[in-house]
Amino acid sequence: MLPILSTVGMSFWQEKLSLKPWTDLLFDTPIFYRMFWNSVFYAFVIVILELCIAVPCAFGLVTAKMRGKKIIFMIYLILMMMPLQVTLLPNYIGLRDMGLINTRMGIILPMIFSAFGIIIMHQYMMNLDEAQIEAARLETSSVLKVLIYVVVAQMKTCIIATAVFIFAECFNMLEQPMLFLKDERLKNLTVFIMNASDYEGKVLFPASVIFLIPVLILYLYFNETLEKGIKL
């Protein structure tokens, strides 16, 4: 708790105890609000879309009868272990060729195909009750219905825990907005904090306190679910 308490304390300090850092941020730095809501927007959209992709992909890797499943899974593992810096250049080239540099989609698109969600979902689905899945297949030929009513119903804990981790990762992203975006109005709060010295007043610590709040609320609200998800 010490770093958090120190950040909160320093947000009220400007040579002496004062509210000026907060007034500088909230009243004299309007770009802060746009960047904050950009962070929230990017994180929520990426979480929803990544889960919509990760769950069926993992289900396919677990249940589909096809050759090369283990090779595909190993490729996902390798991609997940790669440092972010290794993938930035290929992502930049791909986004440039698609005309998505300096667009919101240029931030969202690479993130929703992250290997992290697929790996976590795959490992969890390996322990699902196969008898329920087979019974559901006898009732319907729709893979989508089996996925929604049987698989997702058993995976709520894992999905929520994964969603919180993805949200925290996306809310904290820095390299992608710095490299893929030129328009300051499209950048997120992490970039604002990185460049806090460019703005008038000591806005770094008040912005950092606000930056902590969304992830902290999610963690406190889903605390028990996170613990169960991590154990599973």
Number of C-alpha atoms within 10 A of each C-alpha: 5 7 8 12 11 11 17 16 14 19 23 18 17 13 6 8 12 13 13 16 22 20 15 17 22 16 9 14 14 11 16 22 15 15 21 19 15 19 23 17 17 21 23 17 14 25 24 14 15 24 21 13 15 23 23 20 16 22 19 15 20 18 13 10 9 9 8 10 15 12 10 12 18 13 13 17 15 11 16 16 11 11 9 12 10 10 12 16 12 11 17 18 12 15 20 14 10 10 11 17 19 20 17 17 13 22 25 20 16 18 21 21 16 18 19 21 25 26 21 17 22 21 13 18 22 14 9 14 12 13 9 13 16 11 12 19 15 9 9 11 10 10 13 12 14 20 17 13 12 18 22 18 12 16 16 13 20 21 23 16 22 22 22 18 19 24 24 19 15 23 25 18 19 18 14 21 22 17 14 21 20 13 11 15 13 17 28 27 27 22 19 22 21 12 11 18 12 11 17 12 17 22 25 21 22 24 23 19 16 12 18 15 11 13 17 12 11 16 17 11 11 15 13 12 18 23 12 12 18 11 8 11
